[in-house]
Amino acid sequence: MLDRTAVFLPIGFQSVAFDFDNDGWTDILCRGGPGPVKLMRNTKCRNFQDVTAAAGLSAMPWSGPVAVGDFDGDGFLDVFCLGAGPDAARPNCT
């Protein structure tokens, strides 16, 4: 099980592994700087599914630093992205 503390990613090409949907499988959030954010859900079959749009992250044309943590205390890890336009906190309502 992954530690549920917040993770902060500064500017650059990065990825963070965390359980976005609380199913016990590690998902991946990737971002290129400058480049769009991609949230990839682990399908448990050695594959990943792009769930960026479903998570509300596709509206960001590029992303700066990213933080992941349970910001609203609901037990699901949330994503906070700095990027073009308003900063976006994306609560996870999975």
matplotlib code that plots the C-alpha trace (Angstrom):
import matplotlib.pyplot as plt

x = [0.0, 1.3, 1.7, -1.2, 0.9, 1.0, 3.5, 4.7, 6.3, 8.3, 8.7, 10.1, 9.1, 7.7, 5.3, 3.8, 2.4, -0.6, -3.9, -6.3, -9.4, -8.7, -8.8, -5.5, -3.6, -1.1, -2.2, 0.2, -0.1, 2.4, 3.2, 5.7, 6.8, 5.5, 3.0, -0.4, -1.2, -2.1, -3.8, -3.4, -5.6, -4.2, -6.6, -5.0, -4.2, -0.7, -2.4, -3.3, -6.4, -6.2, -8.7, -7.5, -10.8, -12.9, -10.8, -11.3, -7.7, -7.8, -8.8, -5.2, -3.0, 0.1, 1.0, 3.6, 4.1, 1.7, 0.7, -1.2, -2.9, -6.2, -6.9, -10.6, -10.3, -12.7, -10.2, -9.4, -6.2, -6.8, -4.7, -3.6, -2.0, -0.4, -0.7, -1.9, -5.0, -6.4, -4.7, -6.8, -7.6, -9.3, -11.1, -11.3, -15.0, -14.3]
y = [0.0, 3.4, 6.1, 8.6, 11.7, 14.5, 14.3, 17.5, 17.5, 20.6, 21.8, 19.3, 16.0, 13.8, 11.1, 10.2, 6.8, 6.7, 4.9, 7.3, 5.1, 3.3, -0.1, -1.2, -0.9, 1.9, 4.4, 6.9, 10.7, 11.9, 15.4, 16.9, 20.4, 22.0, 19.3, 18.1, 16.1, 12.4, 10.3, 6.6, 4.1, 0.7, -1.9, -4.8, -6.6, -5.1, -2.2, 1.4, 3.3, 7.1, 8.6, 12.2, 13.6, 11.7, 13.1, 16.7, 17.2, 17.4, 21.2, 22.1, 22.6, 22.2, 21.8, 23.1, 21.7, 19.0, 17.9, 14.8, 14.3, 13.9, 17.6, 17.3, 14.5, 12.1, 9.2, 9.6, 11.2, 14.5, 16.3, 19.9, 21.3, 24.7, 25.5, 27.8, 29.6, 29.3, 26.8, 23.7, 21.5, 18.4, 16.6, 12.9, 11.8, 8.2]
z = [0.0, -0.9, 1.8, 1.6, 2.2, -0.4, -3.3, -4.9, -8.4, -9.5, -13.1, -15.6, -17.1, -14.3, -13.3, -10.0, -9.0, -6.7, -6.4, -8.0, -7.7, -4.4, -6.1, -4.7, -8.0, -8.7, -11.3, -13.0, -13.6, -16.2, -17.3, -19.6, -19.0, -21.2, -22.1, -21.1, -18.0, -18.6, -15.9, -16.7, -14.7, -14.0, -15.5, -13.6, -16.9, -17.5, -19.3, -18.5, -19.6, -20.3, -17.9, -18.2, -19.6, -17.1, -14.3, -15.6, -16.4, -20.2, -20.1, -19.2, -22.4, -20.2, -16.6, -14.3, -10.8, -9.7, -6.2, -5.2, -1.8, -0.1, 0.1, 1.0, 3.5, 1.7, 1.5, -2.2, -3.5, -5.3, -8.0, -7.9, -11.1, -11.8, -15.5, -18.2, -17.0, -13.4, -11.1, -11.0, -8.0, -9.3, -6.5, -7.0, -6.8, -8.0]

ax = plt.figure().add_subplot(projection="3d")
ax.plot(x, y, z, "-o")
ax.set_aspect("equal")
plt.show()
